[in-house]
């Protein structure tokens, strides 16, 4: 249900109170995504019956599942999406709405060392196509979601980071023709109202959108094309049968010719072969109340999307529909996600960059699960049993998920345009997967120490 918010209501803690752990019991953010405020009340898709059969059953109603379903439905396939919560409950409506080409995980030279120059070039060039694909889809489908080619400013935490970034941007231009430019510290006030950084890089073609409205638009186009979405209908078992797969839920079973796993960071034990290859990593975001136009413009003069160069990465942007700051990073894994203490570190990071926000209320705080792979690249393909998957976006999933959903659907249709540079990549499992899952918060804490001490 949409919940109206008075941004300056006294019930919300200030950023300073949240940062210093001084949130009174009567003062708390709303623990749900800010993006949901723009959405209508929940649909009752869970009341729709489970069909006895379908062409394709998709597990997960995020950007991957919807993009695949739209492509398949438009090709005349009978598609059913199964969602255990409300449609879009996972990361697709919980992310920061930043859109890149997916080239942020590795420096170009590192990717070449890992994959070889030819494969690195293929992957990086396809990353730029992912960004163009989502832009074209939104325009073609007329999805009103505040999509904007605003550009990305990535701030250098240390002087040596600036030099490394400049070299990497040149490599990215050479190998994938990605446009960028560097902004030295002496000129960074034109990009950001903070003096804590040492300049940074700008990728002018990167973009932003409103994740909730984008998801709503994809949902509408999918259902208009004939796709069915069954929320509150968790898939409990999948088994191969004659002619396809039996997909079981608590509300009934369907037999599908093909199955697509599109649950990314929410992929668990449903397909054990696949679950061993993904570790969920918590990501948290806070949203401020509205600030003045003057302050907003001083802090974010170009109104881009932003990030930094640390191992423990934080990112931020302005809300597309109000003068608010949206600030994200890793979630506080040692605290409950409905406790203010789980988000205090995000407020501290925000105030280290923008101390002028200390008295601004924090109205929303939420978290989600990112799907991380062992080699930190996304993967697309089929399991040994023939179940299709597109997962593992490692925190850059808005364009990747949309693109991979379309491509895996084309592969199901045996359309050669579904081929990607990622098809032939080995999908390595995590060694000691259960231990890897539990180790995530300790690894993040260790990386924070390394960022602080610069080693």
C-alpha positions in Angstrom: 0.0 0.0 0.0 1.4 3.4 -0.9 2.4 5.4 2.2 2.6 9.1 2.2 5.5 10.7 3.9 6.0 14.1 5.4 9.8 14.5 4.8 10.2 16.8 7.8 8.0 14.8 10.3 9.6 14.7 13.7 9.1 10.9 13.8 12.2 10.5 11.5 15.7 10.5 12.9 18.3 13.0 11.6 21.2 11.8 9.6 23.5 12.7 12.5 21.4 10.7 15.0 21.4 7.7 12.7 25.1 8.0 12.1 25.9 8.2 15.9 23.5 5.5 17.1 21.3 8.0 18.9 17.9 7.1 17.3 15.1 7.2 19.9 12.6 4.3 19.9 9.9 6.7 18.8 12.1 7.9 15.9 12.7 5.5 13.1 12.9 5.5 9.3 10.3 3.6 7.3 12.0 0.2 6.7 10.9 -0.2 3.1 12.2 1.0 -0.3 11.5 4.7 -1.1 10.7 3.6 -4.6 7.6 1.7 -3.4 5.9 5.0 -2.4 5.3 5.7 -6.1 3.6 2.3 -6.8 -0.1 1.4 -6.5 -1.3 -1.1 -3.9 -0.2 -4.7 -4.4 -2.0 -6.8 -7.0 -3.6 -10.0 -6.0 -1.9 -12.1 -8.6 -1.5 -14.8 -6.0 -5.2 -15.5 -6.4 -4.8 -16.5 -10.0 -4.7 -20.3 -10.5 -1.6 -22.2 -11.4 -2.1 -23.5 -14.9 -1.7 -27.2 -15.6 0.9 -26.5 -18.3 2.8 -23.7 -20.0 5.6 -23.2 -22.5 8.0 -21.5 -20.1 8.0 -21.2 -16.3 10.1 -18.4 -14.9 11.2 -18.3 -11.3 11.6 -14.7 -10.2 9.7 -11.5 -11.2 12.6 -9.1 -11.3 14.1 -7.4 -14.4 15.5 -10.6 -15.7 12.3 -12.6 -15.5 10.1 -9.8 -16.9 12.5 -9.0 -19.7 12.6 -12.7 -20.7 8.8 -13.1 -20.3 8.1 -10.0 -22.5 10.4 -11.4 -25.2 8.8 -14.8 -25.1 5.2 -13.6 -24.9 5.8 -11.4 -27.9 7.0 -14.4 -29.7 3.7 -16.3 -28.9 4.9 -18.4 -26.0 2.7 -19.1 -23.0 4.7 -17.7 -20.1 4.1 -17.9 -16.4 6.3 -16.1 -13.8 6.3 -17.5 -10.3 7.2 -15.1 -7.4 7.3 -16.1 -3.7 6.6 -12.6 -2.5 5.0 -9.6 -4.1 6.0 -9.0 -7.7 9.4 -7.3 -7.8 9.9 -7.8 -4.1 13.6 -8.5 -4.6 16.6 -6.4 -5.8 14.8 -5.1 -8.9 12.8 -2.6 -6.8 15.4 -2.3 -4.0 18.4 -1.0 -6.0 19.7 2.5 -6.4 18.5 2.9 -10.0 22.0 3.5 -11.4 22.6 2.2 -14.9 26.0 1.4 -16.3 27.5 -0.8 -18.9 28.6 -3.4 -16.3 32.3 -2.4 -16.8 32.9 -1.3 -13.2 33.9 -4.6 -11.6 37.4 -5.0 -13.1 40.1 -2.7 -14.5 40.5 -3.4 -18.1 44.1 -4.7 -17.7 42.9 -7.0 -14.9 40.1 -8.4 -17.1 42.6 -9.0 -20.0 44.9 -10.8 -17.6 42.0 -13.0 -16.5 40.2 -13.6 -19.8 42.6 -12.8 -22.6 42.4 -9.7 -24.7 39.9 -11.0 -27.3 37.4 -12.2 -24.7 37.9 -9.1 -22.6 37.1 -7.0 -25.6 34.0 -9.0 -26.4 32.7 -8.7 -22.8 33.4 -5.0 -22.5 31.8 -4.2 -25.9 28.7 -6.2 -24.9 28.6 -4.3 -21.7 28.0 -1.1 -23.7 25.3 -2.9 -25.7 23.5 -3.7 -22.4 23.3 0.0 -21.7 22.0 0.8 -25.2 19.5 -2.1 -25.0 17.8 -0.8 -21.8 17.6 2.7 -23.3 16.0 1.4 -26.5 13.6 -0.8 -24.6 12.4 2.0 -22.4 11.9 4.3 -25.4 10.2 1.7 -27.5 7.9 0.4 -24.8 7.2 4.0 -23.6 7.9 3.2 -20.0 7.7 6.3 -17.8 10.4 5.7 -15.2 12.6 8.9 -15.2 15.2 7.3 -17.4 18.0 9.8 -18.0 21.5 9.7 -19.5 22.9 11.7 -16.6 26.5 10.3 -16.6 28.4 8.8 -13.7 31.0 10.5 -11.6 33.3 8.1 -9.8 35.3 9.8 -7.1 38.9 9.0 -6.3 39.4 8.4 -2.6 43.2 8.8 -2.8 45.5 10.6 -5.3 46.9 7.3 -6.6 43.3 6.1 -7.3 42.9 9.1 -9.7 46.0 8.1 -11.7 44.9 4.5 -11.9 41.4 5.5 -12.9 42.8 7.7 -15.7 44.8 4.9 -17.1 41.8 2.5 -16.9 39.5 5.0 -18.7 42.1 5.3 -21.5 42.2 1.5 -21.8 38.4 1.3 -21.8 38.3 3.8 -24.7 40.9 1.9 -26.6 39.4 -1.6 -26.2 35.7 -0.8 -26.1 35.3 2.7 -27.4 33.7 3.9 -24.1 33.7 7.7 -23.8 34.9 9.3 -20.5 36.8 12.2 -19.2 38.8 12.9 -16.0 38.1 15.7 -13.6 41.0 16.8 -11.5 40.6 17.8 -7.8 41.0 21.5 -8.7 37.8 21.2 -10.8 35.7 18.7 -8.9 33.4 21.4 -7.5 31.8 21.4 -10.9 30.8 17.8 -10.3 30.3 17.4 -6.6 29.9 19.7 -3.6 32.5 18.0 -1.5 36.3 18.4 -1.0 37.0 15.0 0.4 38.0 13.4 -2.9 40.9 13.7 -5.3 39.1 14.2 -8.5 37.5 11.4 -10.5 36.2 10.1 -13.8 33.0 10.8 -15.7 31.2 8.3 -17.9 28.8 10.6 -19.6 26.6 7.9 -21.2 25.7 6.1 -17.9 22.2 6.6 -16.8 19.6 6.5 -14.0 16.0 5.6 -13.6 13.3 5.0 -10.9 13.5 1.2 -10.3 9.9 0.9 -9.0 8.4 2.7 -12.0 10.6 0.8 -14.4 9.5 -2.5 -12.9 5.9 -1.4 -13.0 6.3 -0.6 -16.7 7.9 -3.9 -17.5 5.2 -5.7 -15.6 2.4 -3.9 -17.5 4.0 -4.6 -20.9 4.5 -8.3 -20.0 0.9 -8.8 -18.9 -0.4 -6.9 -21.9 1.6 -9.3 -24.1 -0.1 -12.3 -22.4 2.5 -13.2 -19.7 1.1 -14.3 -16.4 2.6 -13.3 -13.0 1.7 -15.4 -10.0 3.0 -13.7 -6.9 2.8 -15.2 -3.4 3.5 -18.5 -5.2 6.8 -19.9 -4.3 8.3 -22.7 -6.3 9.2 -25.6 -4.0 10.5 -28.2 -6.4 11.5 -28.7 -10.1 11.9 -32.1 -11.7 12.5 -33.2 -15.2 9.6 -35.1 -16.7 8.7 -36.2 -20.2 8.3 -33.2 -22.4 9.9 -30.7 -19.9 9.8 -30.0 -16.2 7.2 -30.3 -13.4 7.2 -27.1 -11.4 5.6 -27.5 -8.0 4.2 -24.9 -5.7 2.0 -25.0 -2.6 -0.9 -23.9 -4.8 -0.5 -26.5 -7.5 1.8 -27.8 -10.2 2.5 -26.9 -13.8 4.4 -28.8 -16.5 6.6 -26.4 -18.6 8.6 -27.1 -21.7 11.3 -24.8 -20.4 12.3 -23.3 -17.0 14.2 -20.2 -16.3 15.8 -19.4 -13.0 15.9 -15.6 -12.7 16.2 -15.1 -9.0 19.8 -13.8 -8.8 20.6 -13.0 -5.1 17.5 -14.8 -3.9 18.6 -18.0 -5.6 18.8 -20.6 -2.8 18.4 -24.4 -2.7 15.7 -24.8 -5.4 18.3 -25.9 -8.0 21.3 -27.1 -5.9 23.7 -27.1 -8.9 23.0 -23.4 -9.4 22.8 -22.3 -5.8 26.4 -23.4 -5.1 27.5 -20.8 -7.7 25.9 -17.7 -6.1 26.4 -16.0 -2.7 23.9 -13.4 -1.6 25.5 -10.2 -0.4 23.4 -7.7 1.5 23.0 -4.1 0.1 21.5 -1.3 2.1 20.1 2.1 1.1 18.9 5.2 3.0 16.8 8.1 1.6 16.8 11.6 3.1 13.9 13.9 3.4 13.6 16.7 0.9 16.3 19.4 1.0 16.3 22.8 -0.4 16.9 23.4 -4.1 19.9 25.5 -3.3 21.6 22.8 -1.2 20.7 20.1 -3.6 22.2 21.9 -6.5 25.4 22.7 -4.5 25.9 19.1 -3.5 25.0 17.5 -6.9 25.6 20.3 -9.5 25.4 18.0 -12.5 22.8 15.7 -10.9 24.6 12.5 -12.0 24.9 9.1 -10.3 28.0 8.8 -8.1 30.3 6.3 -6.6 33.8 6.0 -5.1 37.0 4.0 -5.6 37.2 2.1 -2.3 37.0 -1.7 -2.0 33.9 -1.2 0.2 32.0 0.8 -2.4 29.3 3.4 -1.6 27.1 5.0 -4.2 24.6 7.9 -4.2 22.3 10.0 -6.4 19.4 12.4 -6.2 15.9 11.0 -6.3 14.4 11.5 -9.7 11.1 12.8 -8.4 12.1 14.9 -5.3 15.0 16.8 -3.9 16.2 13.9 -1.8 19.6 12.1 -1.6 19.6 8.3 -2.1 22.7 6.7 -0.5 23.7 3.1 -0.7 26.3 0.6 0.2 26.7 -2.7 2.0 24.1 -3.4 4.7 25.1 -3.7 8.3 25.2 -7.5 8.5 25.5 -7.8 12.2 22.2 -6.0 12.9 18.6 -6.8 11.9 17.5 -5.1 8.8 14.7 -3.4 10.7 17.0 -1.9 13.2 18.5 1.7 12.7 21.9 0.3 13.6 21.9 -1.7 10.4 22.1 1.6 8.5 24.2 3.8 10.7 27.3 3.2 8.6 25.5 4.5 5.5 24.7 7.8 7.3 28.3 8.1 8.5 29.6 7.6 5.0 27.1 10.2 3.7 28.1 12.8 6.3 31.8 12.2 5.6 31.0 13.5 2.1 28.2 15.9 2.8 28.3 17.1 6.4 25.7 19.7 5.6 23.1 16.9 5.7 23.5 16.2 9.4 20.2 17.7 10.4 18.2 16.3 7.4 15.8 13.5 8.3 16.3 9.9 7.1 12.8 8.8 6.0 13.5 5.4 4.5 16.0 2.6 5.0 15.9 -0.8 3.3 18.1 -3.6 2.1 18.2 -6.3 -0.6 20.3 -9.2 -1.8 22.9 -8.9 -4.6 23.8 -12.1 -6.3 27.6 -12.5 -6.4 29.5 -15.1 -8.4 33.0 -16.5 -7.6 34.6 -14.9 -10.7 32.5 -11.7 -10.3 30.9 -11.8 -13.7 27.3 -12.6 -14.6 26.5 -16.0 -16.1 23.9 -17.2 -18.6 23.2 -20.7 -19.8 21.7 -24.1 -18.8 22.3 -26.5 -16.0 23.2 -30.2 -16.7 19.4 -30.9 -16.3 18.5 -28.4 -19.0 17.2 -25.6 -16.7 18.0 -22.1 -18.1 19.4 -19.4 -15.9 20.6 -15.8 -16.0 22.1 -14.7 -12.7 25.1 -13.2 -10.9 25.1 -9.5 -11.7 27.4 -8.6 -8.8 25.8 -5.3 -8.0 25.5 -3.9 -11.5 22.2 -5.6 -12.5 19.8 -3.0 -13.9 21.1 -3.1 -17.4 22.7 -6.6 -17.2 19.5 -8.2 -15.9 17.3 -6.6 -18.6 19.7 -7.6 -21.3 20.4 -11.1 -20.1 16.6 -11.7 -19.7 16.1 -10.8 -23.3 19.1 -12.9 -24.5 18.2 -16.1 -22.6 14.7 -15.8 -24.0 16.1 -15.6 -27.5 18.2 -18.6 -26.8 15.0 -20.5 -25.8 13.5 -19.4 -29.1 16.7 -20.7 -30.9 17.2 -17.2 -32.2 20.9 -16.6 -33.1 20.6 -13.0 -31.8 20.5 -14.5 -28.3 24.2 -15.3 -28.4 26.4 -13.5 -25.9 30.1 -13.2 -25.1 29.2 -14.8 -21.8 27.8 -18.1 -23.1 31.0 -20.1 -23.1 32.3 -18.9 -19.7 32.9 -21.6 -17.1 30.6 -21.0 -14.1 32.8 -21.8 -11.1 31.2 -22.8 -7.8 32.2 -21.2 -4.6 34.7 -23.4 -2.7 33.1 -24.4 0.6 29.9 -22.5 -0.3 28.2 -22.6 3.1 31.3 -21.0 4.7 31.5 -18.4 1.9 27.9 -17.3 2.7 28.7 -16.9 6.4 32.0 -15.2 5.7 30.6 -12.2 3.8 30.2 -9.7 6.7 33.7 -10.6 8.0 35.2 -10.0 4.5 33.4 -6.7 4.2 34.8 -5.6 7.6 38.3 -6.6 6.6 38.0 -4.6 3.3 36.9 -1.5 5.4 40.0 -1.8 7.4 42.1 -2.1 4.3 40.4 1.0 2.8 41.0 3.0 5.9 44.7 2.0 6.2 45.3 2.0 2.5 46.9 -1.5 2.0 
